[in-house]
Amino acid sequence: MPEQAQQGPLLVYTENLTSTLNGIKDITSDGTESAKHSPGSTIDPDTGEVLNPPYDPAQALLERYAAQSVARSILPNSQTAKCLRVSRLAGGGVEVWYSPDHASAAFGGLVTCHSVWACPVCAAKITERRRAEVSAAMDAWKAQGGSVALLTLTHPHTRADPLADLLAAEQKALASFFAVRAVKDLLRSIGRVGQIRAWEVTQGRKREINNGWHPHFHILLFLERELSPLELNQVETELYRAWSGACRRAGLDSPSRVHGVRLDDGSKAAAYVTKWGMDRELTKGHSKRAKDGETPFDLLRSVLADPADRQGRALFAEFAKAFRGKRQLVWSRGLRELLELGAEASDAEVAAARMEDCLLLARLSADDWRLVDGLDARGELLVIAKHGSELVLTRFLETLKRRWNDEQTTVQN
């Protein structure tokens, strides 16, 4: 059996995704694995992000595991490098669980890194849970007659600005912004009862003008009533004045009136949460695909397509280090209680949780797991396991053994 590889054969994912899926259909005999495609892609005119990209659930799962392998090669000493590879069970085996209701599969008994920033696999699970909670919060508040507005805060930056420095200054600016008496009074006057803050970042190396890292805040404001277009404009103007001053006090350049602050109505708030929560990409937020800029997980996609992309590797490493330990979402005190959502689960708890309807499909031996991990076939195995057949899973393991033998023969020749 192969020893666990430091880095799986990443090119297999980029060169053979289609043939892998075809092989999966052959193994299942009935060829029932179907792709669910979304409507044609569109571009968000405000953010440049790609909406509703064509979607194949099996390919998306394979891509997440392939991207995680890229992250492992970039961050070899991180917990992400061990995530869903190292067994926690006695004897080194691994469990495979199957959900009949969701037609999905998951591993059990493996170490997880629960990093929403560095791990495409953990991030997909965690951020979907967060999206569902935010969506439930918005629905609950609207049912009570309230409204939700979307506040976006950004500032100028250049390609020479280290990401860690930008984040430190942005945190300082945000604290200063909400401490201003005028901001407190203004938010009180429009009936703000709470807020949820998300932190996102894109990279501009592929833009016509490369301005480097672009960290920014999206803040959902829970208001007692809907604001009119005129009120939105007036409040936005006042908030811009306060944000501009906060940026200067934090050592950042003053943002322009056009780009520094944007306050959108409930329709934009709902569209933002929906877009952030789509499970049709690696994850949400920091991984949404952009038209010209790149999200951090776009950087992994770039390295996956071109392993020689040394700049992409370096930028992702910088991102992972800068965001390590930071919270993706921050709820204001008392908002969850007001909406009766209960306590917030930690990222580690979400990453380790299984669906209630899960059934134990199979237990893989340590040797079988070394084979799967050594060939970096973890994603393929889960696509197979979605059929809920232990027999099909056994047949797939047999194909992996043949693949391993073929690769060894090729190496020897």
C-alpha positions as CSV (number, residue, x, y, z in Angstrom):
1,M,0.0,0.0,0.0
2,P,1.2,3.5,-0.7
3,E,2.5,5.7,2.2
4,Q,0.4,8.8,2.8
5,A,1.7,11.3,0.3
6,Q,2.8,14.8,1.2
7,Q,1.0,16.1,-1.9
8,G,-1.6,14.2,-3.9
9,P,-1.4,14.1,-7.8
10,L,-3.2,17.4,-8.2
11,L,-3.1,17.4,-11.9
12,V,-5.4,14.4,-11.9
13,Y,-8.2,16.7,-10.9
14,T,-7.6,19.3,-13.6
15,E,-6.9,16.9,-16.4
16,N,-9.4,14.0,-15.6
17,L,-12.4,15.5,-13.9
18,T,-14.7,14.5,-16.7
19,S,-13.2,11.0,-17.1
20,T,-13.4,10.5,-13.3
21,L,-17.1,11.3,-13.3
22,N,-17.7,9.0,-16.3
23,G,-15.9,6.3,-14.4
24,I,-18.1,6.8,-11.4
25,K,-21.2,6.3,-13.6
26,D,-19.7,3.1,-15.0
27,I,-19.0,1.8,-11.5
28,T,-22.6,2.4,-10.4
29,S,-23.8,0.4,-13.4
30,D,-27.1,2.4,-13.7
31,G,-25.4,5.7,-14.3
32,T,-27.7,7.5,-12.0
33,E,-25.3,10.2,-11.0
34,S,-26.9,13.3,-12.5
35,A,-25.6,16.9,-12.7
36,K,-27.7,19.7,-11.5
37,H,-27.0,22.8,-13.6
38,S,-28.0,26.3,-12.6
39,P,-29.3,28.9,-15.1
40,G,-26.8,30.7,-17.2
41,S,-24.1,32.8,-15.4
42,T,-24.6,36.5,-14.9
43,I,-22.3,39.2,-13.5
44,D,-23.2,41.3,-10.5
45,P,-22.7,44.9,-11.8
46,D,-21.8,46.2,-8.4
47,T,-19.2,43.6,-7.3
48,G,-18.1,41.9,-10.5
49,E,-18.8,38.5,-9.0
50,V,-20.1,35.7,-11.1
51,L,-23.6,34.6,-10.2
52,N,-25.2,31.3,-10.8
53,P,-22.2,29.5,-12.5
54,P,-22.9,26.2,-14.1
55,Y,-23.0,23.6,-11.4
56,D,-22.3,19.9,-11.2
57,P,-22.5,18.7,-7.5
58,A,-20.1,15.9,-8.0
59,Q,-17.5,18.0,-9.8
60,A,-17.9,20.7,-7.1
61,L,-17.1,18.2,-4.4
62,L,-14.1,16.9,-6.3
63,E,-12.9,20.5,-6.7
64,R,-13.2,21.2,-3.0
65,Y,-11.0,18.3,-2.1
66,A,-8.5,19.1,-5.0
67,A,-8.3,22.7,-3.7
68,Q,-7.7,21.4,-0.2
69,S,-4.8,19.5,-1.5
70,V,-3.4,22.7,-3.0
71,A,-3.8,24.4,0.4
72,R,-1.9,21.5,2.0
73,S,1.0,21.9,-0.4
74,I,1.1,25.7,0.4
75,L,0.6,25.3,4.1
76,P,2.4,21.9,4.9
77,N,2.8,22.6,8.6
78,S,-0.8,23.7,9.2
79,Q,-3.7,21.8,10.7
80,T,-5.3,22.0,7.2
81,A,-2.6,19.8,5.9
82,K,-3.9,17.0,8.2
83,C,-7.6,17.8,7.7
84,L,-9.6,14.8,6.6
85,R,-6.5,12.8,6.1
86,V,-5.3,11.7,9.6
87,S,-7.4,9.1,11.5
88,R,-8.5,9.6,15.1
89,L,-9.7,6.0,15.4
90,A,-7.8,3.1,17.0
91,G,-6.0,1.2,14.3
92,G,-6.0,4.1,11.8
93,G,-9.2,3.2,10.0
94,V,-11.9,5.6,8.7
95,E,-15.7,5.6,8.7
96,V,-17.8,6.4,5.7
97,W,-21.3,7.8,6.5
98,Y,-24.3,8.1,4.2
99,S,-27.3,10.4,4.3
100,P,-30.3,8.9,2.5
101,D,-32.4,12.1,2.8
102,H,-29.7,14.3,1.3
103,A,-28.0,11.7,-0.9
104,S,-24.6,12.8,0.5
105,A,-21.7,11.1,2.2
106,A,-19.1,12.2,4.7
107,F,-16.0,10.8,6.5
108,G,-16.0,9.9,10.2
109,G,-13.1,9.4,12.5
110,L,-10.7,11.9,10.8
111,V,-9.0,15.0,12.1
112,T,-10.7,18.3,10.9
113,C,-9.0,21.7,10.9
114,H,-12.3,23.6,11.0
115,S,-10.6,26.6,9.3
116,V,-13.2,28.7,7.5
117,W,-10.4,30.6,5.8
118,A,-7.8,28.1,4.7
119,C,-9.7,24.9,4.1
120,P,-12.2,24.7,1.2
121,V,-13.8,21.5,2.6
122,C,-14.4,22.8,6.2
123,A,-15.3,26.2,4.9
124,A,-18.1,24.8,2.6
125,K,-19.7,23.1,5.6
126,I,-19.3,25.9,8.1
127,T,-20.3,28.8,5.9
128,E,-23.4,27.0,4.7
129,R,-24.5,26.6,8.3
130,R,-23.7,30.3,8.9
131,R,-25.7,31.3,5.8
132,A,-28.7,29.3,6.9
133,E,-28.6,31.1,10.3
134,V,-28.3,34.5,8.7
135,S,-31.1,33.8,6.3
136,A,-33.3,32.5,9.2
137,A,-32.5,35.7,11.2
138,M,-33.6,37.9,8.3
139,D,-36.8,36.0,7.8
140,A,-37.6,36.1,11.5
141,W,-37.0,39.8,11.7
142,K,-39.0,40.6,8.6
143,A,-41.9,38.5,9.9
144,Q,-41.9,40.8,12.9
145,G,-42.3,43.8,10.6
146,G,-38.7,44.9,10.6
147,S,-36.3,45.3,7.7
148,V,-32.6,44.6,6.9
149,A,-30.3,47.0,5.1
150,L,-26.8,46.2,3.7
151,L,-23.9,48.5,4.7
152,T,-20.6,48.1,2.8
153,L,-17.4,49.8,4.0
154,T,-14.2,50.0,2.1
155,H,-11.1,52.2,1.6
156,P,-8.2,52.8,-0.8
157,H,-5.3,50.4,-0.9
158,T,-2.3,49.6,-3.2
159,R,-0.5,46.5,-4.2
160,A,2.3,47.5,-1.9
161,D,0.1,47.2,1.2
162,P,0.6,43.9,3.2
163,L,-2.7,42.3,4.0
164,A,-2.0,42.0,7.7
165,D,-1.4,45.7,7.9
166,L,-4.6,46.5,6.1
167,L,-6.6,44.2,8.4
168,A,-5.2,45.7,11.5
169,A,-5.9,49.2,10.3
170,E,-9.4,48.2,9.2
171,Q,-10.3,46.7,12.6
172,K,-9.1,50.0,14.2
173,A,-11.2,52.1,11.7
174,L,-14.3,50.0,12.3
175,A,-14.0,50.3,16.1
176,S,-13.5,54.0,15.8
177,F,-16.5,54.3,13.4
178,F,-19.0,52.7,15.7
179,A,-17.6,54.6,18.7
180,V,-18.5,58.0,17.1
181,R,-21.4,59.7,18.9
182,A,-22.9,60.8,15.6
183,V,-22.9,57.2,14.2
184,K,-24.5,55.9,17.4
185,D,-27.2,58.6,17.3
186,L,-27.9,58.1,13.6
187,L,-28.2,54.3,13.9
188,R,-30.5,54.8,16.9
189,S,-32.7,57.2,14.9
190,I,-33.2,54.7,12.1
191,G,-34.2,52.0,14.5
192,R,-31.2,49.7,14.4
193,V,-31.7,46.8,16.8
194,G,-28.7,44.8,15.9
195,Q,-26.3,43.8,13.1
196,I,-24.2,41.0,11.6
197,R,-20.8,41.8,10.2
198,A,-19.0,39.8,7.6
199,W,-15.3,40.3,6.6
200,E,-14.3,39.6,3.0
201,V,-11.3,40.1,0.8
202,T,-10.3,39.9,-2.9
203,Q,-7.0,40.2,-4.7
204,G,-6.4,42.5,-7.7
205,R,-3.4,40.9,-9.3
206,K,-5.4,40.2,-12.5
207,R,-7.1,43.5,-12.7
208,E,-6.1,46.1,-15.3
209,I,-4.9,48.2,-12.4
210,N,-3.6,46.0,-9.6
211,N,-4.5,47.6,-6.3
212,G,-3.5,44.5,-4.3
213,W,-5.6,43.2,-1.5
214,H,-9.1,44.6,-1.1
215,P,-10.5,43.8,2.4
216,H,-13.9,45.2,3.2
217,F,-16.9,44.9,5.5
218,H,-20.4,43.9,4.7
219,I,-22.8,44.7,7.6
220,L,-26.4,43.6,7.8
221,L,-28.3,46.3,9.8
222,F,-31.5,45.0,11.4
223,L,-33.9,48.0,11.4
224,E,-37.3,48.6,12.9
225,R,-38.7,49.8,9.6
226,E,-37.9,50.1,5.9
227,L,-36.0,53.2,4.9
228,S,-37.1,55.2,1.8
229,P,-34.6,55.7,-1.0
230,L,-34.2,59.3,0.1
231,E,-33.5,58.2,3.7
232,L,-31.0,55.6,2.4
233,N,-29.1,58.3,0.6
234,Q,-29.1,60.7,3.5
235,V,-28.0,58.1,6.0
236,E,-25.3,56.9,3.6
237,T,-23.9,60.4,3.3
238,E,-23.7,60.8,7.0
239,L,-22.1,57.4,7.5
240,Y,-19.6,58.2,4.8
241,R,-18.4,61.3,6.7
242,A,-17.9,59.2,9.8
243,W,-16.2,56.3,8.0
244,S,-13.8,58.7,6.2
245,G,-12.7,60.2,9.5
246,A,-12.3,56.8,11.1
247,C,-10.1,55.6,8.2
248,R,-7.9,58.7,8.6
249,R,-7.6,58.1,12.3
250,A,-6.6,54.5,11.7
251,G,-3.8,55.5,9.3
252,L,-5.8,54.6,6.1
253,D,-6.3,56.9,3.2
254,S,-9.7,58.6,3.0
255,P,-12.2,56.7,0.8
256,S,-14.0,58.3,-2.1
257,R,-17.7,59.2,-1.7
258,V,-18.6,56.8,-4.5
259,H,-16.8,53.7,-3.2
260,G,-16.2,54.2,0.5
261,V,-19.7,53.6,1.9
262,R,-22.8,52.0,0.3
263,L,-26.1,51.5,2.0
264,D,-28.5,49.3,0.2
265,D,-32.1,48.3,0.8
266,G,-33.5,45.0,1.8
267,S,-33.5,43.5,-1.7
268,K,-29.7,43.9,-1.9
269,A,-29.3,42.5,1.6
270,A,-31.3,39.4,0.7
271,A,-29.4,39.0,-2.6
272,Y,-26.0,39.3,-0.8
273,V,-26.9,36.6,1.7
274,T,-28.2,34.3,-1.0
275,K,-25.0,34.8,-3.1
276,W,-22.8,34.3,0.0
277,G,-24.6,31.1,0.8
278,M,-24.5,29.3,-2.6
279,D,-23.1,25.9,-2.2
280,R,-22.2,25.9,-5.9
281,E,-18.6,26.9,-5.3
282,L,-15.9,25.9,-3.0
283,T,-17.5,28.0,-0.2
284,K,-19.0,31.4,0.4
285,G,-17.8,34.9,1.2
286,H,-14.0,34.8,0.7
287,S,-14.4,32.2,-2.0
288,K,-17.1,33.7,-4.3
289,R,-15.8,33.8,-7.9
290,A,-15.1,37.3,-9.2
291,K,-15.0,38.6,-12.7
292,D,-11.6,40.2,-12.7
293,G,-10.3,40.2,-9.1
294,E,-9.7,36.9,-7.3
295,T,-11.0,35.7,-4.0
296,P,-8.6,33.7,-1.8
297,F,-10.1,30.4,-3.0
298,D,-9.8,31.6,-6.6
299,L,-6.1,31.7,-5.9
300,L,-6.3,27.9,-5.0
301,R,-8.2,27.4,-8.3
302,S,-5.5,29.2,-10.2
303,V,-2.7,27.0,-8.6
304,L,-4.8,23.9,-9.2
305,A,-4.9,24.8,-12.9
306,D,-1.3,25.9,-13.0
307,P,0.9,24.4,-10.3
308,A,3.7,26.8,-11.4
309,D,1.7,29.8,-10.2
310,R,4.2,30.8,-7.5
311,Q,2.6,34.2,-7.0
312,G,-0.8,32.6,-6.3
313,R,0.8,30.3,-3.8
314,A,2.5,33.1,-2.0
315,L,-0.6,35.3,-1.9
316,F,-2.7,32.4,-0.5
317,A,-0.1,31.8,2.2
318,E,-0.2,35.5,3.1
319,F,-4.0,35.4,3.3
320,A,-4.1,32.3,5.5
321,K,-1.6,33.8,7.9
322,A,-3.3,37.2,8.1
323,F,-6.9,35.9,8.6
324,R,-5.9,33.0,11.0
325,G,-8.0,33.2,14.2
326,K,-10.3,35.9,12.9
327,R,-14.1,35.5,12.9
328,Q,-15.9,35.3,9.6
329,L,-19.2,36.6,11.0
330,V,-19.8,38.7,14.1
331,W,-23.3,39.1,15.6
332,S,-24.1,42.1,17.7
333,R,-24.8,41.3,21.4
334,G,-28.4,40.2,22.0
335,L,-29.5,39.8,18.4
336,R,-29.6,36.0,18.4
337,E,-31.5,36.1,21.6
338,L,-34.0,38.7,20.2
339,L,-34.6,36.4,17.2
340,E,-34.7,33.3,19.4
341,L,-31.9,31.5,17.4
342,G,-30.1,30.0,20.4
343,A,-26.4,29.9,21.1
344,E,-24.0,30.0,18.2
345,A,-22.1,26.8,17.5
346,S,-18.3,27.1,17.2
347,D,-16.6,26.4,13.8
348,A,-15.1,23.3,15.3
349,E,-18.6,22.0,16.4
350,V,-20.1,22.7,13.0
351,A,-17.2,21.1,11.1
352,A,-17.4,17.9,13.2
353,A,-21.2,17.6,13.1
354,R,-23.0,15.0,11.0
355,M,-26.6,15.1,9.6
356,E,-29.1,13.4,11.9
357,D,-30.2,10.9,9.3
358,C,-26.6,9.6,8.6
359,L,-26.1,5.8,8.4
360,L,-22.7,4.1,8.7
361,L,-22.0,2.8,5.2
362,A,-18.6,1.3,5.7
363,R,-15.4,1.1,7.8
364,L,-12.2,1.4,5.8
365,S,-9.1,-0.4,7.1
366,A,-5.9,1.6,7.7
367,D,-4.5,0.1,4.5
368,D,-7.5,1.0,2.4
369,W,-7.3,4.6,3.8
370,R,-3.7,4.9,3.0
371,L,-4.6,3.9,-0.6
372,V,-7.3,6.5,-0.8
373,D,-5.2,9.2,0.7
374,G,-2.1,8.3,-1.2
375,L,-4.0,8.6,-4.5
376,D,-5.8,11.7,-3.3
377,A,-9.1,10.0,-4.1
378,R,-11.0,11.2,-1.1
379,G,-13.4,13.3,-3.1
380,E,-14.0,10.5,-5.6
381,L,-14.8,8.1,-2.8
382,L,-17.5,10.5,-1.4
383,V,-19.1,10.8,-4.8
384,I,-19.2,7.1,-5.0
385,A,-20.6,6.8,-1.4
386,K,-23.5,9.1,-2.2
387,H,-25.1,6.1,-3.9
388,G,-25.4,4.5,-0.5
389,S,-24.1,1.1,-1.7
390,E,-21.3,-0.7,0.2
391,L,-20.9,-3.0,-2.8
392,V,-20.3,-0.1,-5.1
393,L,-17.8,1.4,-2.6
394,T,-15.9,-1.9,-2.5
395,R,-15.7,-2.0,-6.3
396,F,-14.4,1.5,-6.3
397,L,-11.6,0.5,-3.9
398,E,-10.7,-2.3,-6.3
399,T,-10.3,0.3,-9.1
400,L,-8.0,2.3,-6.8
401,K,-5.8,-0.7,-6.3
402,R,-5.5,-1.2,-10.0
403,R,-4.8,2.5,-10.4
404,W,-2.0,2.3,-7.8
405,N,-0.5,-0.8,-9.5
406,D,-0.6,0.9,-12.9
407,E,1.1,4.0,-11.5
408,Q,3.8,1.9,-9.9
409,T,4.3,0.1,-13.2
410,T,4.6,3.4,-15.0
411,V,7.2,4.6,-12.5
412,Q,9.3,1.5,-12.8
413,N,9.3,1.7,-16.6
